[in-house]
Amino acid sequence: MKIIIVANSPEKTFIHQYHLNPSDYFIGLDGGNMALYQRQIRPDLALGDFDSTDALEKIQAFAYQTKIYPSQKNETDLELALMHMASLPGALYLDIEVYDALGGRLDHEYASYRLLAKYKDYRIHLLNVHNHIQYLSEGTRYQVPKVYQYFSIFADMDAVVTIEHAAYPLQEVTLHREDTYAVSNAPLSSSREAKLTIQSGGIFIFMYKSMSTCIQ
């Protein structure tokens, strides 16, 4: 079981990218509910201010539950979804996949990155066809999945990082927030995952796969 959140970026990838597991828990954000509707996946919760869709009545009839918020609010729709996610039993132990939150407004996209840090105790993945973004906290040992050809890391706060089995290894190096040299790294070979250890601090990891890999 996973928690699946579908946002409403102009870049629509959920419809073709997500592989259905009926046991997953689905949250649709505003017009992102229409992607669930097109896949005939009923959202467990539809939420948002619904200012980006004229299909509210259709969404309400389709979703198991709908929460409508005022357009003037402090939280983005994605944060409202994560607040709800945090209230679900066992959410700390589940993967939370967020689709269609990338490729639209840059301010909303950046806010999504900040939410990864704010909710760092949860296993949240921002996904589109090419990219996979996560937040890795102190004490994390992580293997970059083989499907990704490149990865970059950026410190959220000063972080001590070790990278192994990669083109540019690091051994307990302190990465500062302003550092950009840890961009565009790669596994040494396609048969072995690069490994990261976060000794202290926290980082964002951006992983990239090419279109040819996506098609396979």
C-alpha positions in Angstrom: 0.0 0.0 0.0 1.1 3.5 -0.8 -0.4 7.0 -0.5 -0.9 8.5 -4.0 -1.3 12.2 -4.3 -2.2 13.7 -7.7 -1.7 17.4 -8.1 -2.6 19.7 -11.0 0.5 20.8 -12.8 0.2 21.5 -16.6 2.6 18.5 -17.0 0.3 15.5 -16.8 2.3 12.3 -16.1 0.1 10.4 -13.6 -2.3 9.1 -16.2 0.4 7.2 -18.1 3.0 6.7 -15.3 1.2 5.3 -12.4 0.7 1.5 -12.2 -2.6 0.7 -10.4 -2.6 -1.0 -7.1 -6.2 -1.0 -5.8 -5.0 -1.1 -2.1 -3.4 2.4 -2.5 -4.9 5.4 -0.8 -5.6 8.2 -3.3 -5.8 12.0 -2.7 -6.7 14.3 -5.6 -5.8 18.0 -5.4 -8.1 20.4 -7.1 -8.2 19.8 -10.9 -5.8 16.8 -10.4 -8.8 14.8 -9.5 -9.7 14.7 -13.2 -6.6 12.6 -13.9 -8.0 10.1 -11.4 -11.4 10.4 -13.0 -9.8 9.6 -16.4 -8.2 6.5 -15.0 -11.5 5.6 -13.2 -9.7 5.6 -9.8 -12.0 7.0 -7.1 -10.1 9.3 -4.8 -10.4 8.5 -1.1 -10.2 12.3 -0.6 -10.6 15.2 -3.1 -9.4 18.5 -1.6 -8.4 22.0 -2.5 -10.0 25.4 -3.3 -11.0 24.1 -6.7 -10.2 27.3 -8.4 -8.5 25.6 -11.4 -11.4 23.3 -12.5 -15.0 23.8 -13.5 -15.7 20.1 -12.7 -16.3 20.3 -9.0 -19.7 18.7 -9.1 -18.4 15.8 -11.1 -15.5 15.4 -8.7 -17.8 15.5 -5.6 -20.0 12.8 -7.1 -16.9 10.6 -7.9 -14.8 11.0 -4.8 -15.5 9.2 -1.6 -14.9 12.4 0.4 -14.4 16.1 -0.7 -13.0 18.9 1.4 -13.3 22.4 -0.1 -11.0 25.2 1.3 -11.1 28.9 0.7 -8.8 30.3 -2.0 -7.2 32.7 0.5 -5.3 30.3 2.8 -1.8 29.9 4.1 -1.2 26.3 2.9 -0.9 25.1 -0.7 -3.2 22.3 -1.8 -0.2 19.9 -1.5 0.5 20.9 2.1 -3.2 20.3 2.9 -2.8 16.9 1.4 0.3 16.2 3.5 -1.4 17.4 6.6 -4.1 14.9 6.0 -1.6 12.2 5.1 0.2 12.7 8.4 -3.1 12.0 10.2 -3.5 8.6 8.6 -2.5 5.5 10.7 0.8 4.1 9.6 1.7 6.9 7.3 5.3 7.1 8.6 5.9 3.6 7.2 4.3 4.1 3.8 5.7 5.5 0.5 3.9 8.7 -0.5 4.1 9.3 -4.2 3.2 12.8 -5.5 2.4 13.1 -9.2 1.9 16.2 -11.4 3.5 18.6 -8.9 6.4 19.3 -11.2 6.7 21.3 -14.5 4.2 24.1 -13.8 4.7 27.3 -11.9 8.2 27.4 -10.5 7.1 29.0 -7.2 4.7 26.1 -6.6 7.4 23.6 -7.6 9.8 25.2 -5.2 7.2 25.1 -2.4 6.9 21.4 -3.1 10.6 20.9 -2.4 10.3 22.8 0.8 7.5 20.6 1.9 9.8 17.6 1.4 12.0 19.1 4.1 9.1 20.1 6.3 7.7 16.6 6.3 11.1 14.9 6.2 10.0 12.1 8.6 7.8 10.7 5.8 8.9 8.8 2.7 7.7 11.4 0.1 8.6 11.1 -3.6 8.0 13.8 -6.1 7.7 12.1 -9.5 7.3 12.7 -13.2 8.4 10.7 -16.2 12.1 11.7 -16.0 12.6 12.9 -12.4 12.4 11.5 -8.9 13.1 13.9 -5.9 13.3 12.9 -2.3 14.6 14.4 1.0 17.2 12.3 2.9 17.7 12.9 6.6 20.5 12.3 9.0 21.2 8.6 9.5 19.8 7.6 6.1 21.6 5.0 3.9 20.2 5.1 0.4 20.8 3.2 -2.8 20.0 5.1 -6.1 17.7 2.8 -8.1 19.4 1.4 -11.2 16.8 3.0 -13.5 18.3 6.4 -12.9 21.4 7.5 -14.9 22.2 10.7 -13.0 21.7 12.0 -9.6 22.4 15.3 -7.9 22.4 16.3 -4.2 21.9 19.6 -2.5 22.2 20.3 1.2 19.1 21.7 2.9 21.4 22.4 5.9 25.1 21.6 6.3 25.3 17.9 5.7 28.1 15.3 6.1 27.7 12.9 3.1 29.4 9.8 1.8 28.8 8.7 -1.8 30.1 5.3 -2.9 30.1 3.4 -6.3 29.6 6.6 -8.2 31.6 8.6 -10.8 32.3 11.3 -8.1 32.6 9.6 -4.7 32.7 11.6 -1.5 33.9 10.4 1.9 32.4 12.2 4.9 32.4 15.5 3.1 30.5 18.5 4.5 28.1 19.8 1.9 27.0 23.4 2.5 23.6 24.9 1.4 25.4 27.1 -1.2 27.4 24.2 -2.7 26.5 23.1 -6.2 29.4 20.8 -7.1 27.4 17.6 -6.2 25.3 18.0 -9.3 25.2 15.4 -12.2 26.8 12.4 -10.5 26.2 8.9 -11.9 26.6 5.3 -10.8 29.9 3.7 -11.9 28.0 1.0 -13.8 24.4 0.2 -14.7 24.7 -3.1 -12.8 25.5 -1.6 -9.4 23.6 1.1 -7.4 25.4 4.2 -6.2 25.1 4.4 -2.4 24.7 7.5 -0.2 25.1 7.8 3.6 23.9 11.0 5.3 26.0 11.2 8.5 24.4 14.5 9.6 22.1 17.2 8.3 19.7 16.7 5.4 19.8 16.8 1.6 17.6 16.8 -1.4 18.4 14.2 -4.0 17.3 14.7 -7.6 17.4 11.5 -9.8 17.0 11.5 -13.6 16.2 8.8 -16.1 16.2 9.3 -19.9 13.3 8.7 -22.2 14.8 5.5 -23.5 14.9 4.1 -20.0 11.3 5.3 -19.5 10.1 3.3 -22.5 11.8 0.0 -21.4 
